[in-house]
């Protein structure tokens, strides 16, 4: 994978050292409520934040940015809100894919997105196919994603391989597990950011976050921008990552 030269934050961005950042984008509803607006207005503002942060991630030299857009638990929300979210997703892909492609970005979707509306699945797969040959950073969107479900799917996949005689149970190790996850072809996760002041992972990338640094901010997602991302990366740069060592 070709990597972009990382800007210098002293005149743009410091050498933060992060390759892969994931963000739990939280706070759209509270952002709208504070402004006496409907929740859909918060979601629309959240899409604008996605655009800002995706561009900033490229400028700051990240290899991969993963965004938690729709969890497997979000189906519990009112049907009208789910429909609004899917409509925003559809519009985002249609309107932004040209810019992604022109900038060499590779679009990836992680999660059981195949369960979505067939026309949306076709749109997603077309966008991924169109950008697959690019050599720039990866923007990964987590759709219909739940980490516990991901681990169950991984266990079933490996069990099927054992049953088929492809591998022995005692041969299953970290590489086999990671190769069966949705994120198998993404760089290791370095930093997990959650906006809006909540401090939990909410069933997001539980395996991948084992040694990731966690960063929580009170900023609501629609207000998150390049400066907020730079602050998170600056904090990451100062962390002492020992991975269980001294």
C-alpha positions in Angstrom: 0.0 0.0 0.0 1.4 3.3 -1.0 1.4 5.9 1.9 1.2 9.6 1.6 4.0 11.8 3.0 2.9 12.9 6.5 2.6 16.7 6.9 4.6 18.4 9.6 2.1 19.7 12.2 4.5 22.5 13.3 3.6 24.1 10.0 0.6 21.9 9.4 0.6 18.6 11.4 3.2 16.7 13.6 4.5 13.2 12.9 1.7 11.6 14.9 2.7 8.0 13.9 -0.9 6.7 13.5 -1.7 4.6 10.5 -5.4 3.6 11.3 -7.9 5.7 13.2 -11.5 4.7 13.9 -14.2 7.0 15.1 -17.5 6.4 16.9 -19.4 9.3 15.5 -21.8 10.2 18.4 -23.9 13.2 19.2 -25.9 14.0 16.1 -29.2 13.9 18.0 -28.0 16.0 20.9 -26.5 18.5 18.4 -30.0 18.9 16.8 -31.8 19.0 20.1 -29.6 21.8 21.4 -30.7 23.8 18.3 -34.4 22.8 18.5 -34.1 21.0 15.2 -35.3 17.5 14.2 -32.9 14.6 14.5 -32.5 14.4 10.7 -30.9 17.9 10.8 -28.3 16.5 13.2 -27.6 13.5 10.9 -27.2 15.9 7.9 -24.7 18.0 9.8 -23.0 14.7 10.7 -22.5 13.9 7.1 -20.8 17.2 6.6 -18.5 16.4 9.5 -17.7 13.1 7.7 -16.6 15.0 4.6 -14.5 17.4 6.6 -12.8 14.7 8.6 -12.2 12.4 5.6 -10.4 15.2 3.8 -8.4 16.1 7.0 -7.4 12.5 7.4 -5.9 12.4 3.9 -4.1 15.7 4.6 -2.7 14.3 7.8 -1.3 11.2 6.2 -3.5 8.5 7.7 -3.5 5.2 5.8 -7.0 4.3 7.0 -10.0 6.1 8.6 -12.8 3.8 9.8 -16.2 5.5 10.6 -18.9 3.8 12.6 -21.9 4.8 10.6 -24.7 2.3 11.4 -24.5 -0.4 14.0 -26.4 -3.7 14.0 -28.2 -2.3 17.0 -29.4 0.8 15.2 -32.2 -1.1 13.6 -34.0 -0.6 17.0 -34.4 3.1 16.2 -37.7 4.4 14.7 -38.2 3.2 11.1 -38.4 6.8 9.9 -35.0 7.6 11.3 -33.5 4.4 9.9 -34.9 5.4 6.5 -33.5 8.9 6.8 -30.0 7.5 7.6 -30.1 5.1 4.7 -31.2 8.0 2.4 -28.3 10.1 3.6 -25.9 7.2 3.1 -27.1 6.7 -0.5 -26.8 10.4 -1.2 -23.3 10.6 0.3 -22.0 7.7 -1.9 -23.6 9.2 -5.0 -22.3 12.7 -4.4 -18.9 12.0 -3.0 -17.6 9.0 -4.9 -16.1 11.2 -7.7 -14.1 13.2 -5.2 -12.9 10.0 -3.5 -11.8 8.5 -6.8 -10.1 11.7 -8.0 -8.1 11.8 -4.8 -7.1 8.1 -5.0 -9.1 7.1 -2.0 -10.2 3.5 -1.6 -13.7 3.1 -0.2 -14.3 0.0 2.0 -17.4 -1.1 3.8 -17.1 -3.3 6.8 -20.1 -5.2 8.4 -23.0 -7.2 7.1 -24.0 -4.5 4.6 -25.4 -7.2 2.2 -28.5 -7.2 4.4 -29.4 -3.7 3.4 -31.7 -2.8 0.5 -30.5 -4.5 -2.7 -30.2 -1.2 -4.6 -28.1 0.3 -1.8 -25.9 -2.8 -1.8 -25.4 -2.5 -5.5 -24.4 1.2 -5.0 -22.0 0.3 -2.3 -20.4 -2.5 -4.2 -20.1 -0.4 -7.3 -18.3 2.4 -5.4 -15.9 -0.1 -3.8 -15.2 -1.7 -7.2 -14.6 1.7 -8.8 -12.0 2.7 -6.1 -10.4 -0.7 -5.6 -7.5 0.1 -7.8 -6.6 3.4 -6.2 -3.4 3.6 -4.2 -4.3 6.3 -1.7 -5.8 6.1 1.8 -8.7 3.9 2.8 -12.0 5.3 4.0 -13.8 2.4 5.7 -17.5 2.8 6.6 -18.9 0.4 9.2 -22.4 -0.5 8.1 -24.8 -2.9 9.9 -21.7 -3.7 12.0 -21.5 -5.2 15.4 -18.3 -6.5 16.9 -19.9 -9.4 18.7 -21.6 -10.5 15.5 -18.3 -10.2 13.7 -16.6 -12.6 16.2 -19.5 -15.1 15.9 -19.1 -15.0 12.2 -15.3 -15.5 12.5 -15.8 -18.5 14.8 -18.3 -20.1 12.4 -16.0 -19.4 9.4 -13.0 -21.1 11.1 -15.2 -24.0 12.3 -16.2 -24.6 8.7 -12.6 -24.6 7.6 -11.8 -27.2 10.3 -14.8 -29.3 9.3 -13.7 -29.1 5.7 -10.2 -30.3 6.6 -8.5 -27.1 5.4 -6.9 -26.5 8.8 -6.6 -28.3 12.1 -8.2 -26.7 15.2 -4.8 -26.5 16.9 -3.4 -24.5 14.0 -5.8 -21.6 14.6 -3.9 -18.6 15.8 -4.0 -14.8 15.7 -3.4 -14.7 12.0 -6.3 -17.0 11.2 -8.7 -15.1 13.5 -7.7 -11.7 12.1 -7.9 -13.1 8.5 -11.6 -14.0 9.2 -12.6 -10.5 10.4 -14.3 -7.8 8.3 -11.1 -5.8 8.8 -8.7 -8.4 7.5 -7.2 -6.2 4.8 -7.0 -3.0 6.9 -3.9 -1.8 8.9 -3.9 -2.5 12.7 -6.0 -0.1 14.6 -3.9 2.6 16.4 -6.5 5.1 17.8 -10.2 4.9 18.6 -12.0 8.2 19.0 -15.4 8.7 20.5 -17.2 12.0 20.3 -20.0 13.5 22.5 -18.6 12.6 25.9 -19.6 9.0 26.1 -16.9 6.6 27.2 -17.7 3.1 25.9 -16.9 1.1 22.7 -20.6 0.3 22.0 -19.8 -3.0 20.3 -17.3 -1.5 17.9 -14.1 -3.2 16.8 -13.7 -5.1 20.1 -10.9 -7.4 18.8 -9.2 -4.7 16.8 -9.1 -2.3 19.8 -7.2 -4.7 22.0 -4.1 -2.4 22.0 -5.5 0.7 20.4 -5.3 4.0 22.3 -8.7 5.4 23.3 -9.5 9.1 23.0 -12.8 10.6 24.3 -14.0 14.1 23.6 -17.0 16.1 24.6 -17.3 17.5 21.1 -20.5 16.4 19.4 -19.9 14.7 16.0 -21.3 17.5 13.8 -18.9 19.9 15.4 -15.8 17.6 14.9 -13.4 19.0 12.4 -9.7 19.0 11.2 -8.6 20.8 14.4 -10.4 18.2 16.6 -8.8 15.4 14.6 -5.3 17.0 14.9 -5.8 17.3 18.7 -6.6 13.6 19.0 -3.6 12.7 16.9 -1.4 15.0 18.9 -2.6 13.2 22.1 -1.9 9.9 20.4 1.7 11.0 19.6 2.3 11.6 23.3 1.1 8.1 24.4 3.6 5.5 25.5 2.5 2.4 23.7 4.1 -0.7 25.4 1.8 -3.5 24.1 2.1 -5.3 27.4 5.9 -4.7 27.7 7.9 -2.4 29.9 
